[in-house]
Amino acid sequence: MIKLSSNENCYGCSPLAIEAIRKKYKDVHLYPELNPVALKEKLAEKYGVTSKNVIVGAGSVRIIDGLIQTFVGQGDEIITFEKSFVAYGQFAALHKHKCHFAPLKELRCAPENLLSFISKKTRLIFIANPNNPTGTIISHAELEKFLKKVSKKIIVVVDEAYAEYVNDPCYPHSFELQKKYPNLVILRSFSKIYGLAGLRIGYAILEEKLASQLTEGQIPFSLNYLSSVAAIAALEDEFFIARSANENAEQHDYLYQKLKKLGYNPIPSQANFIYLWFDKDSEKKKVYDLLFQNGIMICDMKIFGQEKALRITVGESSVNKKINVILNTFKFLLRK
Ligand SMILES: Cc1ncc(COP(=O)(O)O)c(C=O)c1O
């Protein structure tokens, strides 16, 4: 089964990361560092901040959870978008906080749609950029306009798990914006283009005081020994990242064009997946089932409460060609 359902990097991970793991795997009887200093320093250097501005966690979802646990008190509220990354709403519910879901605008997380939900109770706002599952982005200008309007007491989190795939020049320079708006938290992941999803590692860049509050609530030793070793090596392999981004852009265009030609409704994406919507749920189900029967597993958005939509991770060239052949061969069956 070819898995195109979780937006992993179809090109694997950097060989430098594999080599780093190979060198260290015999040490797994040791505890990891309590504070992964080397990794934090590496990230701080990359983004021109200090290591006190960096938080790492066992996947960026752990940091999302930590942000909610640390900064949202009883009676406080969270805002995000409908048709966005499910974890925000799930963790809000887990911690029994009210979460408002603003509508998308033309399948984008348009920040102005958040404004009417903001109240004195709002503590955290999550914006996935690129958005999962639609793959759309908001621009630098849009984000800045929004930050200007929002109280500095509200923490605005931009979740940039897929940032390295983006090639639209309008994409926010969020590290620049953060200097002006210290309530902006930037969340990133090693699970996507870095190809380390199985090791569970993500990070956030945020204002020092917020970072220290967040660190206090973290579970000691929650980051495993090999993940920080692999992440440091992965950060050094710029060639792998550039190659993954370029191949993805090329393959995205191929798959997008083929899907369009076949008469589907794909949304142009700035990430490593394509969102497809259908007029009828039955038609969507046929496409899902046909690909599944032919060894390709994509994501039926129904599991995230979204009917009539599929999300396909952009795979390697041979896989995208296979999808095209399957859908083309059975197109009369699919359209009935
Ligand atoms: C927008 C977004 N943020 C965060 C994550 C989770 O990343 P991690 O594996 O670092 O927890 C995902 C995973 O699909 C995602 O789509």
The ligand as a Tripos MOL2 file, in Angstrom:
@<TRIPOS>MOLECULE
LIG
   16    16     1     0     0
SMALL
NO_CHARGES

@<TRIPOS>ATOM
      1 C1         -0.7570   22.1620   10.0140 C.3       1 LIG1
      2 C2         -0.1050   21.0560   10.7990 C.ar      1 LIG1
      3 N1          0.4910   21.3510   11.9450 N.ar      1 LIG1
      4 C3          1.0950   20.4110   12.6850 C.ar      1 LIG1
      5 C4          1.0900   19.0820   12.2830 C.ar      1 LIG1
      6 C5          1.6790   18.0380   13.1740 C.3       1 LIG1
      7 O1          3.0160   17.9480   13.0730 O.3       1 LIG1
      8 P1          3.8830   17.0760   14.0640 P.3       1 LIG1
      9 O2          4.0920   15.7750   13.3970 O.co2     1 LIG1
     10 O3          5.1360   17.8960   14.2200 O.co2     1 LIG1
     11 O4          3.1760   16.9250   15.3780 O.co2     1 LIG1
     12 C6          0.4780   18.7240   11.0980 C.ar      1 LIG1
     13 C7          0.4480   17.3180   10.6750 C.2       1 LIG1
     14 O5         -0.2270   16.8910    9.8100 O.2       1 LIG1
     15 C8         -0.1350   19.7370   10.3320 C.ar      1 LIG1
     16 O6         -0.7610   19.4410    9.1860 O.3       1 LIG1
@<TRIPOS>BOND
     1     1     2 1
     2     2     3 ar
     3     2    15 ar
     4     3     4 ar
     5     4     5 ar
     6     5     6 1
     7     5    12 ar
     8     6     7 1
     9     7     8 1
    10     8     9 2
    11     8    10 1
    12     8    11 1
    13    12    13 1
    14    12    15 ar
    15    13    14 2
    16    15    16 1
@<TRIPOS>SUBSTRUCTURE
     1 LIG1         1 GROUP 0 **** ****
